[in-house]
Amino acid sequence: MPRIRIDAVLVQAVIAGALSFAHLHDLAEAAGQDGWKAWAYPISVDLLLVAAWRRMRTTADNRAAWAWFIIALAASLGANVATAGLLDLNDVPAWLRILVAGWPALAFLGGTLLVHAPTAAPEVDPEPVPVPAPPVAPAPEPAADVTVERAPEPAPELPAASSGEPAPPPAPAVTVPPALLDHAQKLSDSHQAATGARIDAATLRARLGVPAHLADAITAQLA
């Protein structure tokens, strides 16, 4: 069986509530409210105080709840102070009788407004911001077609007649078109940047698809 623990705060609250209840009952009875009506006054005051406090805890920025909490607290505190001998309970003044008689209507209005007070609207999650698609890299432009034109080879000169052995014919001069030379220069720069060495004639010949003598001539003219 679980042990019952006595909470000192709860005991103090019960005692204070009972004393306040009794003071309110005595004041209501002295103001002309007899029978069950005198017992109902303390309940209406304390319930309005609790209802206003609960509304304040539910909605922090609620001026109406604060106003009714202050009204109920003033009624409870005033009744407790009035029974401390400041008033003659055998001869209650007329203004106090009016306040006591009008309290039920005021308490009913306050309780109704607290019950039907608008609650804060639920927070709506913001719509997710669409993430922009990553930019698409533009397609590389196709390389321009390079047409290799072979320069016409000059006709070999006839060797001059001499008494000795005939001299070997000189190597024909090769003319490299400027467009082909520019393209070969780009290939050479790319090859040197990738490998760190200058491009040789065999590699240049394979890249350009030209004869060996034309590749040699282009290699000789590259920077």
Summary of the structure (lengths in Angstrom):
residues: 223
radius of gyration: 55.2
end to end distance: 102.7
largest distance: 168.6
contacts: 473
relative contact order: 0.08
helix: 57%
strand: 0%
